[in-house]
């Protein structure tokens, strides 16, 4: 497994975002990412259930990250995200999140995301259409300013 970069401020992966999810993703194979995550109660909709917008955010991130592949500087916008909420996603329980890259042609790519519960049951899934961030926009972005880097795991810190 290869750990993917995080940023400072992103809602899903930002290391310095006090209101964010602070998730970490790992590439397990070309075009496949995984994250293990327990959603806090502060992100619930109905009692004990993760808010649908948070579910969408997690699936959006997993889908997009699957298309980064060996180039962690490939930034993409989500042009379309279709979600199927199959079962309530529980707060406070370990979840497994998967992202799978699909077809990629030029600036447009497809990907899928899935959230599985602690018992392995598929809880939610998404299909995404992604578009590369235009090159002229990328030239104005400094990854160092974004904090875009691989951060050590908590247990790795000394």
Long-range contacts (C-beta under 8 A, 24 or more apart in sequence): 1-26, 1-27, 1-28, 1-34, 2-26, 2-27, 3-27, 3-150, 3-153, 4-33, 4-65, 4-68, 4-72, 4-150, 5-72, 5-148, 5-149, 5-150, 5-151, 6-147, 6-148, 6-149, 6-150, 6-151, 7-146, 7-147, 7-148, 8-146, 8-147, 9-146, 9-147, 11-57, 12-57, 12-58, 12-60, 12-61, 13-61, 14-147, 15-147, 15-151, 16-147, 21-54, 21-57, 21-58, 23-58, 23-61, 23-97, 24-151, 24-153, 25-61, 25-62, 25-65, 25-97, 25-99, 27-68, 27-69, 30-69, 30-70, 30-101, 31-66, 31-67, 31-69, 31-100, 31-101, 32-66, 32-98, 32-99, 32-100, 32-101, 33-62, 33-65, 33-66, 33-68, 33-98, 33-99, 34-96, 34-97, 34-98, 34-99, 35-62, 35-96, 35-97, 36-94, 36-95, 36-96, 36-97, 37-94, 37-95, 37-97, 38-92, 38-93, 38-94, 38-95, 39-89, 39-90, 39-91, 39-92, 39-95, 40-91, 40-92, 41-91, 41-92, 43-91, 44-91, 46-88, 48-88, 48-90, 48-91, 48-92, 49-88, 49-89, 49-90, 49-91, 50-88, 50-89, 50-90, 50-91, 52-83, 52-85, 55-83, 55-85, 55-89, 55-115, 55-124, 56-81, 56-83, 56-126, 58-97, 58-113, 58-115, 59-83, 59-97, 59-113, 59-114, 59-115, 59-124, 59-125, 59-126, 59-128, 60-113, 60-126, 60-128, 61-99, 61-113, 62-97, 62-98, 62-99, 62-113, 62-114, 63-99, 63-111, 63-112, 63-113, 63-126, 63-127, 63-128, 63-130, 64-99, 64-111, 64-128, 64-130, 65-99, 66-99, 66-100, 66-101, 66-111, 66-112, 66-113, 67-101, 67-104, 67-109, 67-111, 67-130, 69-101, 72-148, 73-138, 73-143, 74-132, 75-132, 75-133, 75-138, 75-141, 76-109, 76-130, 76-131, 76-132, 76-133, 77-130, 77-131, 77-132, 77-133, 78-128, 78-129, 78-130, 79-108, 79-129, 79-130, 79-131, 80-128, 80-129, 81-126, 81-127, 81-128, 81-129, 82-126, 82-127, 82-128, 83-124, 83-125, 83-126, 84-124, 84-125, 84-126, 85-123, 85-124, 86-122, 86-123, 86-124, 86-125, 87-117, 87-121, 87-122, 87-123, 87-124, 88-123, 89-115, 89-117, 89-123, 89-124, 90-117, 93-117, 93-118, 94-118, 95-123, 96-120, 107-131, 107-132, 108-132
